[in-house]
Amino acid sequence: MARRGLADRGVSGVFGGASVREKNEPAPGGGHRRLVVERDGSGLDPVWHVYVQQGDRPLERRWSVGSFGGRSDAHALREAVWTSPDRIRMTTQEGAVHEVSIAPGGRPDRVVSAGG
């Protein structure tokens, strides 16, 4: 069974390679926040990293919001979306939902880890 997550990028993730940016989406309502999802393409077990990025270069800041992956498809990231300008929802392949609030300064209230 093929492993599927946020995006199916073919065999590059199976045979190794650098991280692939799969999502770079501005927060609703404008501002300088972005939801960034990157997939580590090295190895047979991809890992998705979810970040909040705030500001512009050279003063840009980035905070980890979640990490998903490992040997089980249950931990693969299916979706990461803004639900409001200060809230992110991340859903695994099997439907587990994780919501994280983002403080005014950009820092998440917690970091989610699924699999590993």
Helices and strands as residue ranges (DSSP letters): G 10-13, E 20-26, E 33-40, E 47-54, E 61-69, G 73-75, E 77-84, E 87-92, E 97-101, E 112-115
